[in-house]
């Protein structure tokens, strides 16, 4: 599944290369500005300002990820015209993503406070118990981040109450732990590649979210294939793949795009 998700991601980026490039340039400007502000105000006397700037940066990164994911969904659903795709993605990012972000923010704030309390010495009289509790909250934070990766594309694919998106993210994580960790690994690699300026300015902000969306699409096809074909696991591997234009291309199309 991972290989098909990567292939789909590449060709979706390839087909809309110019649009993604413009989006990426627009998206990275606030990130660069906020990063410069964080470096400029670095110091113990500006800790509250640093926390505020980090919160703004996190919210912005989440909304951009949802926007890119929604635009990718619009491509997969063959929505007509650039403007229709853009407005679809903008509505998802502004209307559905904002309350979900604040729910996750409260969740991660709760986890951070507990890790600080149990791991920072305030709970030291209980000995080994503090290490167990600290480890549990750290692992729950890791699993929550994994669930968040599934929530980003699900905002565009599914229509639910905003608090149920968090529940849905944990359901997908627990039902597909191996694939979820594969997605996390690739997503982390794509984010770390932003240390290279060429990657950062060309695809840095958009390609990780495109990959998340394609991973969700491949996973949803798996479940749809299993539902259609019963328990025959081999059937889901080709479910819809033969009719998918993004999965039926070869490297020849890179040098001969007129054959698409």
N, C-alpha and C positions, 0 to 999 in steps of 0.2 A: 504493500500500500504506500509505503514511504516513497519508493521510486516513482510511482505514478503521480503522487502529489508534487514531487519536485519537477517532474516533466511538465505537468499541467501549469505549474507556477511559471516556469520559464517561458512557455509559449504565450501565456496570457500577458506576461510582461513584454514579450517580443512583439506581439500584435499591436500593442498600444504604447510602444517605447517612447514616442514623443510626448504623449500625454502624461505618462508616469514621470518622465524627466522634468516636465514643468511642475507637476505636483510636488515632486521631491524638492526642487529648488525653493518652492513656496513654503514647504513644511519645515525645512531646516533652518530658515532665517530666525524664527522665534527660539528654536532650540539653541542656536549659536548665541543669541542675545542673552538668554537666561543662563547659559553656561558661563559666559563672560561675567555676568552679574554675580553669580555664585563665587567665582574665583576672586572677583574684586572685593567682595564683602566678607571674604573668608576670615574668620577670627572669632574668638570667644565672645566678644562684645556684640556680635551681630548674629548670634545663634538663632534668635527668633526670626530674623529676616531670612536667614538661610533656610530654615524650615519652611517658611512661606514660599520662597522661590522654588524649593524642591517640590512642594505640593503642587504649585502651578505647573511646573515642568511635567510632573507625573500625570496630571489631569490632561495637559495638552497632548502628551505622547499617547495616552489612552484614546482620546477623541480622534487623533489622527489615524491611529490603528483601526478604529472602528470605521472611519470614513473610507480608508483604503480597502478594508474588507468588504464594505457595502458596495463600493464601486466594482470590485471584483465579482461580487454576487450578481450585480446588474449585467456584467458581461456574460456570466454563465447562464443567466436567464434570458439573454438575447434582447435586452431592453433596447429600444430604438433611439439612436441619436446620443451624442455626447451630453447634451443638456439634460435629457431625461435621466441618464446615468448619474450625472452630477447632483441633480436635485434629490434623487432617491438616496444617494449616499449622504448628502447633507442632512436630510430629515432624520435618518437613522442616527447619525452622529450627535445631533443637537437634542433630539427629543427622547430617544431611548437610552443613549449611552450615559448621559449626565447622571441620572439617579442611580444607575448601576455602578458607576464609578464611586459615588459617595458611599454606597453600601460596602463596596470592597475597601474603601479607605477606612471606614470605621472598623471593619474586620481586621485589617492589617495593623491599625492603631492599637486595637485590643491585644493582638498577638505581640506587638512590640513592647507594650507596657508590661505584659506578663513575663516576657523574656528578660526585660530589664530588672523586674522585681525579683524573680527567682534566680537569675544568673548574676545579679550585680552585688550580692552579698547581703541584701536586706532579709534574705530567708536562710542565712547561713547556719542558724541553730539547728536546722532539720537535717543537716548532713547530706547523705546520698539522695534524699528525697528531692532536694532542690535541683540536682542534676537530671533526675528523671523528668521532672516537670519542665525544666528548661528545654530538654531534648524533645519532649512531646510538642511543646509550642513551636519550636523551630521546624519540626517535621510537618506540623499542621500548616505552618506558613509556606513551606515548599509545595505541599499538596494544594493549598489555596491558590498559589501562583499558577500551578498546572491547570487548575480548574478555570482560572481567569483566561488562559490561552484559548480554551474552548468557548468561553463566553463571548469573546470578541467577534468571531464569525457567526455565532448563533443569534446575535442581535439582529442580523439581516435575514437569516434563514427561517427563523421561527417567530411566531407572534404569541407572546405570553405576558403575564404581569411581570413588572420589572424585577421583583424580588425572586421570581421563579427562575430567572436566568442563572442565578448563582447555584440554585439547586440543580439545574440542568447541567451546569459545568461539572459539578461533582459526580453526577450520574455517569457522564461520558468518561470521566477520569477513572472511576472505579470499575466501569465495564470494559475499559480498554487501557489498562495500565501500561502494557508494553509499548503499544503504539503512541501513547501519550508521552512517555519518556523519550521515544524516538523523535517525536515532534519537538519536545523541549530541547533536545540536543541540537537539532538542526536550526531551530529558532535562535538558540544561543550563539551558534556559529555565525549565522547571518547578522546578528546584532554586533558581535565582536569584530566582524570584518569592517565595521565603520571606523576603525582606527586608521584605515587606509583612505586618504582624502578622495581619491578617484571614485572608490566605491561609495563613500559617504555622500558625495555631491551628485552622483549619478543615480544610484538606486537605494541608498542606505535607509531611507525612512519608509520606503514602500514595499520592498521585496519581502521583509519578514511577515508583514500582514497578508500579502498575496499568498505566501506559503501557508499560513494558518488557515486561510479560507479554502484553499485547494485541499488541504488535509481534511478539513471538515466535510467538504463535498465528497471526497473519496470514501470517508467513513460512513456518510449517510447512504451512499450507493451500496456499501457493504450490507447495511441493515435492510435496505430496500430489496437487495438481491436475496438475502436470507429469508425475508418475509415472502418473497415471490416464489422461491425455489425450495423452501422447506429447509432441511438440514444438510443439503448438499453444499458444503463449504466451497467447493471448486467453482460453483456457478457464479458466486459473487465476484470472482476475479475478473470476469469478462462482462459483468452486468453494465450495460450502457457504454462500455469501452469502445465497441466497434462503431458506434455512432457518434463518438465524441471527437470533434475536430482537433482538440488539443492533445489527445493521447494517440492519434494516428498520424503523427508526423515523424520524420527522420531528420538527421542532420543535413540531409540534402536540401531541405527547405530553407536552411540558413543562407545558402548561396544561390538557390533558385526559388525565391519566394513566390514567383508567378505560378508555381505548381501547387500552391495551397488551395 
